[in-house]
Amino acid sequence: MPIPRDVAIEGGSSANPNPTSGDRHVLVVQQGDCVLYELYNTVRTAAGFRVSSSARSPQLTSIA
């Protein structure tokens, strides 16, 4: 998943990486390909990100 390292984490920040501080959603739209990347319960780590609960990447070009 093409997640920028400086992406905002809803309910958390790099200063407060506690996974219990909010639902910790990350939402990124890949323009051109029209793909939404959604991560839940995300924690920023030195290596990138850890997703404790779920991740999904639906295409936004079709209506389901």
C-alpha positions as CSV (number, residue, x, y, z in Angstrom):
1,M,0.0,0.0,0.0
2,P,1.4,3.4,-1.0
3,I,1.1,5.1,2.4
4,P,3.2,8.2,2.9
5,R,5.4,8.1,6.0
6,D,4.0,11.5,7.1
7,V,0.4,10.6,6.7
8,A,-2.0,11.8,9.5
9,I,-3.4,9.2,11.8
10,E,-6.9,10.0,13.0
11,G,-7.0,9.7,16.8
12,G,-3.3,9.6,17.2
13,S,0.0,11.2,16.3
14,S,3.7,10.5,16.2
15,A,3.9,12.3,19.6
16,N,1.2,9.9,21.0
17,P,1.7,6.5,19.4
18,N,-0.6,4.8,22.0
19,P,-2.9,2.5,20.0
20,T,-5.7,3.1,22.6
21,S,-5.9,6.8,21.7
22,G,-8.8,6.7,19.3
23,D,-9.6,4.4,16.3
24,R,-6.4,5.4,14.5
25,H,-7.8,5.4,10.9
26,V,-5.5,6.2,8.0
27,L,-7.2,7.2,4.6
28,V,-5.2,7.6,1.4
29,V,-6.6,8.0,-2.1
30,Q,-4.2,7.0,-4.9
31,Q,-5.1,9.5,-7.7
32,G,-5.1,8.2,-11.2
33,D,-5.9,4.6,-10.2
34,C,-8.9,5.7,-8.0
35,V,-8.0,3.4,-5.1
36,L,-8.9,4.2,-1.5
37,Y,-6.5,2.7,1.1
38,E,-8.1,2.5,4.5
39,L,-6.2,1.3,7.6
40,Y,-7.7,0.9,11.1
41,N,-5.9,0.8,14.4
42,T,-2.7,1.9,12.8
43,V,0.6,2.6,14.7
44,R,3.6,4.4,13.2
45,T,6.8,2.4,13.7
46,A,10.4,3.0,12.7
47,A,10.0,0.6,9.8
48,G,6.7,2.2,8.6
49,F,3.3,1.2,9.9
50,R,1.7,-1.6,11.9
51,V,-2.0,-2.3,11.3
52,S,-3.5,-4.1,14.2
53,S,-7.1,-4.6,13.0
54,S,-7.8,-4.3,9.3
55,A,-6.9,-2.7,6.0
56,R,-8.8,-2.5,2.8
57,S,-8.3,-1.0,-0.7
58,P,-11.5,-0.8,-2.8
59,Q,-11.5,0.6,-6.3
60,L,-13.4,3.9,-6.4
61,T,-14.3,3.6,-10.1
62,S,-17.3,1.3,-9.6
63,I,-20.4,1.5,-7.3
64,A,-21.0,-1.7,-5.4
